[in-house]
């Protein structure tokens, strides 16, 4: 599996052609046949690893060289009239909305052609569009381009959109809704429930508390506004409202510990249902599903103590996800952070728990600290590489805030249900969650304005891989030491 992932990574940014792959595949299969006849496990092992690498290269080549609709390519950059269906919940931002459309037809004059492709629209916030709407679009679509972020770094936007199978972008077109309700009925029901919950939250709590609870329960950070997003980022707790796997894995840990009285099966089942319910409320998109799968794997690993088995299961799950969407391996930060955070809980968490300092603490506090440290350690190099910002206050702020997040989510759920059943008592139901959210907002606000709360760090590719190599060496050494200490004396 590891060679397969390496092959995908290499093949994503290199040109691999079928004419070179076929001879290599024949050679490797012959190599494996000879190894079987010679009964050489070592040679067979090397041949299997090489075959995995080749399969990764083939999958990446197949994905990266997938043909684009020729009709769309021919008319890119000129005014066109297209028709398609909204296939995801529109992403509403402060000043605009992003709408993902699966295109079906193209009109050029009197000529109408069937087309295939996915278009990302950037439109005004109003009028609103919904999942399942069939829309008619007039404007200029083009291939997405890279851009420079506020910190001066270049964002490979085309690669990011390609990892989501998006071929084209269009800004501020003329849009007309021709019909509604053309999506999957189950997905439409889920989104309808989500909107009801959002309306209940906004009716129950003022801003920015309602936006924060919406982010915690439904996984969207945009409603917070850019000012609060910047504060949460500086304080190092933006992960609580971004579905990168952070919130799912941490909440899964707390659900597991808080339901021990239900027994092993009951606590595991409750935690899994909590993750699945959270994923459904957040829209059940591809990013949410990936984060939920990784969180469930981490949960089972920690609960059963079968770290090595779950590590292989996690690697297998990651390989399957990459095989389906190869672009997520190098271009999807959400997948990368989810994967690393889960690896941290599985492999680093037990080491931290037995660390001499943590081992003496209260069990509940130890769980908070070990879960926080293990996830932070694994994602920190990648975050430094992606953002170039090191949050000095991230660790203490996380220790202050993370214990409140599951409580805020739990009371938030109770308050939403209560306010929907008895609207007149909504302010009473909202009081506990309002207090918890106020503490989180207070900590984020004051941590963000502290002098030198963040430092700008020049973190290049060499430092990135060097950091993970050092972490891997430390984990292997620490696990070997733990195994030798637990081995019974002869």
Secondary structure, DSSP 4 states (H G I P E B T S, - for coil): -HHHHHHHHHHHTS---HHHHHHHHHHHHHHHHHHHHHT-HHHHHHHHHHHHHHHHHHHHHHHHTPPPPHHHHHHTTSEEEEEEEE-S--EE-SS-EEEEEEEEEEEETTEEEEEEEEEEEEE-SSS---TT-EEEEEEEEE----EE-TTSPEE-HHHHHHHTT--EEEES-EEEEEE---S-HHHHHHHHHHHHHHHHHHHHS-TTHHHHHHHHHH---GGG-HHHHHHHHHHT-GGGGSTTTHHHHHHHHHHHHHTGGGHHHHHHHHHHHHHHHHHHHTT--HHHHHHHHHHHHHHHHHHH--HHHHHHHHHHHHHHHHHH-TTHHHH-HHHHHHHHHHHIIIIIHHHHHTSHHHHTS-HHHHHHHHHHHHHHHHHHHHHHHHH-EEETTHHHHHHHHHHHHHHHHHHHHHHHHHHHH-GGGHHHHHHHHHHHHHHHHHHHHHHHTSTTSEEE----HHHHHHHHHHHHHHHHHHHHHHHHHHSPP-
